[in-house]
Amino acid sequence: MILWKLFSVQTSYFFPISLWFSLGYYFWKRWSSPPAIDLFSISETIVFLFGCLNLCFLWIGSHLSKNQSMKEEEENLPFLLSPWPKILILIPTYKESKNILESTFNSFSELDYDHEQLTIVVSDDGARDWLHHWITTSFPHFHYYCRYNNDHAKAGNLNHILFHPMFSHCTDFVLILDADMNVHPKALYRLLRPFYKYECSQWTFDSSIIFVQGPQQFSNIQGIDWLGQHYLFFYQVVLPAYDGFSLGVPCCGTNVLFHLPTFRHLGGFQYGSITEDFLTSLYFHSLGKKSRYTTQTIATGLAPYTFFDFFQQRKRWIIGGFQIIFHPYFLRRWFSLPLSHKWIYSLSATIPCLSFCLLVLIMEVFYSFDSFPHQPFWIYTFIYLFGLFFLLRHQSFLVTFVSISESLYMIFYNLIFFVSFFLQSIRCQKILFYSTPKENMSSLCHSFYSFLLLSPFLLYLGIGTGFFYFFSRFESFLPTLWFILINLQFGCPIFYCLQSLTIS
């Protein structure tokens, strides 16, 4: 207990104080010997400020979340409900093949739950006759529905079922799963548990909670996960930290259980962004509704198979975030949030700015190393990396490396995504929802596009290596070490493509 108290003091006070002393030292150095106000000094200040704020936020949230989990473990009471709630399981599908759908459908037979309390619905936005016939003959206990327009993409597909008269009064909860997600047998128990609290010797429903989110896991990632597609930093660090704050985590679109009557009452999935899950959770949180997160396995799915598909998925996420920031009701909802969630939902707006600032900072360190203000930079960098290593202390070094690398190798693409969104907006072009392919459809065309997507990294590495070679920068240890470390991280997409060629 004493060790835990010391650990709590360290995590909740020592590290944030260290970060802010580091930032204070940085500003003192800037004030005592101010440089010219230029693009580099502005970029450096923005990166430092954001880094300190974000790490403090994650550390404090992680500390609060640990206290909550400890309290639940100390209770150590059985979770028993009688009767068990009725649950609608909804699988939206569009172009997935029979093999993928069959694997998902078969996993439901292993669910550890009273199957008479389950209603399984396949909502087909592709209106495929073969799928209707196959479900009718092979899975007669499933319900098949389709609509003959694709308005509002996935959000419209989900609302089409969730507001269907057939399910108006017969369901307590709805579990939403992507079509490639093989559900875990204990998934429903794990998602139901946070909805209930133990009071007065009985389990009571917490009406303030509208959904419980679970992590995503993937079964098809071969070799080293150079792109970090397991998203371990997000699912094992970021979301548990968010769960420590009052309103909880944003929705991730799949592996999520909603309390259906409350969900319907508040209007269902919101329209106006191709990331409908994030926009909807912003709306619910702005109304004071809470969400919770479970780190236990809910379902296992399929990650993008090619670099091109990975790029398209990330493009959808980033552009969807921009759409949320420019949504007509964003500011009204944003001002209704507590400070913690103002920060969470503002991150989408900072991505292009931070990417540009990081690029300026890295280039300045490379090409002006001798005149660079080393002392504040290295002190801050050491403390910042210490924080990241602590947050990822339960992961391997490679996972930590890739998690840090992601913020660097996505720089070029985040800027490209922002320009794409800006051009489409000023041209009044409709931004379409592209679902991520769930099968390995590698072709010569995909390989060509993947090579084009690698061109920013190849160009950057070529220019950087040439500059160091011709100006003899490798004679000095520190710039050489910095150059190698940064370029190893920029090389992650290249390593991924080389690994894909080797495996295939």
N, C-alpha and C positions, 0 to 999 in steps of 0.2 A: 504493500500500500504506500509506504514511504517513497519507494522508487517510482511508483506511478505518479505521485504528487510532484516529485522532482521533474519527471518527464513532462508532466502537464505544464509546469512553469516554463520549462525550456521551450516547448513547442508553441505555447500561446503568447509568451512574452519575449523570450530571449531573441528568437530569430527575427520577428518583426522589428524589434528595437535595433538589432544589428543592421538590418536592411536600411532603416531610416537614418542611422548614424552614417552608413555608407553614402547614402544620398546627400545627407547634410555635408559630409566631407567633400563630396563632388561639387556642390554648389559653393562651398567656401573657397575651393580652389578656383572655381570659375570667377568668383567675386574678387578674390585677392589678385589674380592675374588674368583679367578678362581677355579672351581672344576676340578677334573680329566677329561680329554677328554675321554668320554665314550659314549656308545650308547644312554643313556638317555639324556645327555646334547646336543648331536647332534640332537636328535629327538625333544627336546623341542624348540631348536632354529628354526628348520624348520617349526614347527607348528606355532610358534609366527610370523615368517616372512610371511608365507602364509596367516594367519588370518588377519594381518594388511593390507597387499596388497589387499586382496579380499574385505574386508569391505570398504576400501578407494575407491576402484574401483566401488563398488555398490552404495556407497553414492554419489559420484561425478556423476555417470551416472544417478541416480535418479534425482538429481538436474537439470541436463541438459535436461532430458526428461520432467520434469515439465515445464521448460521454453517453450519447444516446444508446449506442450499441451495448455498452457496458451495463446500462440500466436494464435493457431487455434481457441480457444474459443473467443478471442477478435475479430477475423475477423467475426465470426457469420454470414457467408454468406451461402445461399442455394447451394447445390451441384447438379447442373443440367447439364446433357449432352444430346445432341441431334445430331445424333441418339445414343442410348445406345450401348456400345461395344458388339460384339458377344463373347459368352463365352462357352467354352467346359467344361462340368462337367465330370470328370473322376473318376470312382469308381473301383479300383483294388480289386479283390476278389480271394480267393483260396479255402477255405474250409467252409466258413460261411454257416449257415443253411438258409432255406427259410424264417423262421420267422424273422431273423435279417435283411436279405436283403429286405424283404417286408416293414419293418418299415422304412428303409432308403429310399427306392424308393417312398413310399407314402409321405414322407416329402417334396419331390421336388414339389409336386402339390401346396404347400403352399408358394412357393417362390414369394416374391414381386418383380417381374421383368417381362419384356416382354418375354414371353415364346417362341416367334418366334426367339428370339436372342440366345436361348439356344440349345446346342447339348449335350445330355446325353449319355455317353458311359459306358458300363459295360465290363471291361476287365477281363476275367475269366482265371486264370492260372491253374485252375483245369480241364478245358475242359469238363464240365459236360453237357451232353445232356439234362437233365431235366431242367437245368437253361436256356439253349438256347430256349427250347420250351416254358417255362413259360414266359420269357420276350417277346417272339414273340406274344404270345396270350394275355397276361395280360397288358403288357406295350409296345404297338406297336410303340410308339414314341421314345423308347430307341433304342440304337444300341448295339448289342452284338458282342464281338470279343473274340477270344481265340488264343493261340499259343500252339503248341504241343511239346514245350520244355520249361524248366524252367530256362534257362540260366540267371544268374545274378539276380535271385529271383525278388523281388518287383521292383527294378530299371529297370530290363530288361522288365518286364511287362508294366511299365509306358512308357518307350521309344518306345515299340512296337506300342503303340497308338499315342504317340505324334509326331512320325515321319512317321505316316501312310500317304500315298499320298492323301487319302480322305480329310484330315484335313490340307492340306498344306497351303491353302490360304484363308480359310473361317473362321478363328478364331483369335480373338484378345488376349484373355486371356484363361487360363485353371485353373479351380478350382479342386484341388485334395482332395478327401475325402476318409477316410477308410470306409470299407463296413458296419461298425456299427454306423456311424455318422449320426444322424438325424439333417438335416440342419435347421438353424434358418431362418425364412422368410426374415429378413433384411440382411442376411449374405453377399450377393453380393454387396450391397451398402456399407457396412462397410469395405469390403476388397478393393473395388475400390477407395474409398475416398483418401487414402494416395498416390495413383498413380498420383493424379492431384493437381496442385497448382493454386491459383487464381492470375492472373497477367493481367494487362491492361484490367480490367473489363471483363475478360473471364477465363474459366477454360482451362488450358493447361496441356498436359501430360508430366510428368517428366521422361525423357528417361533414367535417371541414376538409376532408381529403377527397379529391375528385379522381386521382389516378395514381397508380404505382408503376414505376418504370423498372424494367430489368435490363441487364447488359446484353450485348450481342457478342456471339462467338462464332467462329468460322472453321469449317472443316477442310477446305480445299487449298489452304495456303501451304505451298510446298517450299522446302528449303528455308533459307533465311528470310525473315519478313522485313525486307529492306525498306518498304514503303510504310511500315507500321500499320498494316491494315487490320491487325487485331485491335488497334486503338486502345491499348492497355492503359496509357496515360489518361485518356478520357474516361474510360469505364471504371478504372480502379483507383484513380486519384481525383480527377475533376468532379465527376458526379457524386462520389461519396462526400467530397468537401461541400458541394452545393447542398447536399442533403442535410448538412449541419445547420443551415440557415432556416429561417422560419417557414418560408413558402416551399422550399424544396427544389426539385430538379425540373428542367424542361423536358418535354416529351420528345422521344426519338423516333416515333412513327411505327415501331414494331416492338414486340415483346412488352406490351403495355396493357394494363388492365384498368378500364374506366368504370366508375360507378354510373351506370347507364341512365337512371332517372335524372340525376343531377346534370349529366352530360347533355341530355336532350333539353332540359329546362333552360340551359345556358346557350343553346343554339347550335351545338355540335361543332364540327370542324369549321374553322374560319377560312374564308377565301381571300385571295389577294397575294399569295406567295406560293412558289413551287415547293417550299419547305413548310407545308401546312401544319406539321406537327409543332414546330417551334412557334409559329404564329398563334396557334391555338392555345398552347401553354402560356404564352404571354398574356392572352386575353383572360384565361382562367385565373392566373396569378394576380392580374390587375384588379380582379373582383374579390381578392382575398382568399380564394380557394387554394388549398395546399396539395402538394404531391410528395411522394416518398420514393425511395430507391432501395432496391435489394441487390446485393452483389452476387447472389446465388444464381446459378445457371438456370435460364428459362428456356432457351431454344438455341439450336446451332444451325447456322445458315451458310451461304456461299458468298465469298468476297469476289470482287471483279477479277476476271481472269487475265486481262491484258492491261498494259499501261494506258492505252487509249480509253478503255472503259473506266479505269481508275480516274483519269483526267475528267471524263464526263460526269462522274459521280461528284467529284470535288467541285466542279463548275456549278452543278445544280445546288449544292449546299451553300456556296459562297454567294451566288446570284440570288438565291432565295433569301439569304440574310440581308442583302441590299434591299430587296423588295420590302422586307419587314420594316427597315429603317425609313423607307419612303412611303410606307402605308399611311393613308389619310388619318387613321386613328392611333398611329404609333405614339405620338407625343402625349395624347390624352391618357393612354394606358400606361405609358412610361412614368408619368408623374404620380400615378396611383400606386406605384410599387415602393417597397422599402428600399433603403440604400443598397443593400446587398444585391437585390435583383435588378436594380437600375444598372449596376455594374455588369451583371450577367448578360442582360439583354442589349447592352451597349457595345459588346465586343464585336458584333458584326460590322458596326460602323467604323471601328478602329483598324480592321484588317488591312485595307489598302494603304492607309497612312503608315501603319507600322511596317508593312512590307517595304515601302519606299524608304523609310528611315533606316531600316536594317541594311538595305542595299547600299545606301550612302555611307553608313558607318563602316561596313566591311571594306568597301572600296577605299575609303580614306585611310583605314588602318594599313591596308596593303601598300598604297602608293605614297603615303606620307608618314611612314613608320618612325623616322628619326625625329620629326617635329611633333609627333603625337603625344598628348598629355598622358603618359603611361600610368603614373601613380594612382590617380583616382579610378582609371579604367580597370586596372588589374585587381585592385582591392574589391571593386564592385563585382567584377566578373567572378572572382573566387567565391564571394559570399552567395552570389546568385546560383552558381553551379552547385555549391554545397546544399542549398535549399532544394534544387531539383533532384540531386542524388538522394536526399533524405526522403522526399515524397515518393521516389521510385525505389526505395531501399529493399523492397521485397521482390524486385524484378532483377533479371540478369543485367550485366553490364551492356550487352548488345541492345536490349530493349531500351535502356536508358539512353544509349547513343542514338538510336533511331528516333526516339521521342524528342530529343534535343534537335536532331537533324531536321525534323519535319518543319520547324519554324523557319529554317533556312532554305531548304529546297523548294518550299512552296512560295517563296518570295516572288519569283518571276511569274508564276501562274496566278497568284492573287492579283497582281497588277494587270495581267491580261484579262482576268475575269471582270475586274472593275471597268476597264475600257470597253469590254464587250457589253456590259450592262448599261454603261453610259450611252454608247452608240445606239443600242436598241431602244433606249428610253427616249432619246431626242428624235428618233425616227418613228416613234409611236408603234414599234413592232411588238407583237405579242410574244411574251417569253413562254416557251413551251416546256412542259414537263417530259423529260426523257427518263424512262425507267432503266436501271442498270441491268444489262444482260446477265443471266444466271448460268450461262453455259459457256464453255470454251469454244468460241467461234473465231479463233485466230485465222487470219488470212493474209495475203500479200498486201491488201489494202490497209489492214490494221497495223501490219508491221511498218508500212510506209508512214502512216500517221504517227505511230509511236516514235519513229526516228525524227520526225519533224518536231514532236513535243520534247525530244531530248536536245534539240539544237541550242536553246539558251544555255544549258549546262556545258555543252561541248564548246560553245563560243566563249563562255566565261573562263573555262579551264584553259583554253588555248591562249587567250589574251593574258591571263594571269601568269601562266608558265612562261610565256615569251617575255613579259615584263621583268620577271625575276631573273631570267637567264641573261638578258641583255644588259641589265643594270647590276649584275653580280650581287643580288640581294641574299643569295644563299650563303654568303660569307659570314653573316650574322646569325646567331642561334635563334633568338626570339622571333624575328620575322619569318624565319624558315619554319619554325614550329607552328606558328600561327597559320601560315599558308597551308601547311600539310593538314592541320586539324580542320580548318574550314573547308578545304577542298574534298576531304574525305566525306564530309557531310553533304556537300553539294553533289557528290558522286553517287549517293544512294539510288536515285532513279536509274543511273547507268548500270550500277551493280545489279539492280532488279532485272533490267532488260537482258543483260548478259546471262544471268541465272536462268531466265525464262527460255532463252535460246538453248542453253545447255540441257535443261530438263526436257524440253520438247524434242 
